[in-house]
Amino acid sequence: MHDVQAIRLPFARLAKSLPIFQKCRRLVLAVDEDVTALVDNNSIEDLDDAAIAALMGGSIANWKDLGGPDLAVKLHAPPSGTALAAAVKAAGYRDAGSPPAGGSGAADYASRISSDSGAVGFLFASEAQAAGISTLTRKGVESGWNLTLRYLVDAPRLSGKVGGISTIILNTLFMLILTIVIAAPIGVAAAVYLVEYARQGPLVRLLRLGTETLAGIPSIIFGLFGFLFFVNILHFGFGLLSGCLTLTLMILPTIVRTSEEALKSVSRALREGSLALGATKLQTIWRVTIPAAAPGILTGLILGVGRAVGETAALLFTMGSDYKLAKGLFSSARVLSSHVYLVFAEGISFDRAFSTATVLIVIVLVFNFSARRLVGRMGSGAR
């Protein structure tokens, strides 16, 4: 035990002294929560480099000059002789306020900022997060590729102004999986009933007419229905389940019609041969008809998923727009299509909107390619 401690302690001291480890600690601008109060439905969220330099240099005396509340700016410099003070000095902010009297620890310094109305000071990001202190984001111009690995793996922040789209990608995958799990069995079962069991007459023709009519209804109508029925009447609320059930209603007509045509295209000789060998009608449908019609059925699923993944209006009415990772069926969630619309419509970032749209297209292509490969394997297996 003593040997292990003797190894760890010198390494910790060495890590703090190396510049490469110090650079990994990101500085943030920590403020008292009064600074971020709403003023005419707006609040300070980010500052550009010029505003930060003027603020921390003492040129700005009131937060209203930056669009915030009528509140005096109180600069808090980090305790002298600390790693934070060295980092602030290295960043070029040599006169960022005066160190107040009292404790010199990081916790004491953070508590001073959070308890002093109008206070602002630099903190390491990890310390600000641990203390739960409000922070301001640096607003700057980014150069380079818009679509990077970091953009894919980072979580979004400030409604997508900063960060990436990792949680939104996962929400999209959750939505697709749940929608397919609900819609595929119902759609295929309905097609099997209409082709194999239903007596062809006026009722079946009326059902087919209704299915074709539903396939042409605008998605916003489905969104209104989902909002009324799933969100309000059934009290599911804005969440993943309400959105997926609404999408299920949207894509079911496509799945039913394509699956029905695929089942009709199966040769009658296959059915008769299976029945002649002693198989029941259900066994014939399950082991002969559906496998033979699988390519057409899968095509209907692909068409339905293509409509679901690109849907926006219906999901905004039923699923909500929370960009955090969905934690359950009743959690509000934002998917890629909704994120593209919101980021573009609100003028947050056109570049991020196009980058997200590219990711959405890639996901659709990967899904279609995987489905085609699956169809090919099923066809070769059947032979």
PyMOL commands that set and color helices and strands:
alter all, ss='L'
color gray80, all
select helices_A, chain A and resi 2-17+19-23+33-36+49-56+63-66+83-90+106-115+125-131+149-153+158-160+166-197+202-215+219-233+240-264+268-276+281-292+294-309+313-318+336-345+350-382
alter helices_A, ss='H'
color red, helices_A
select strands_A, chain A and resi 27-31+46-48+74-76+119-124+134-139+156-157+162-163
alter strands_A, ss='S'
color yellow, strands_A
deselect
rebuild
show_as cartoon
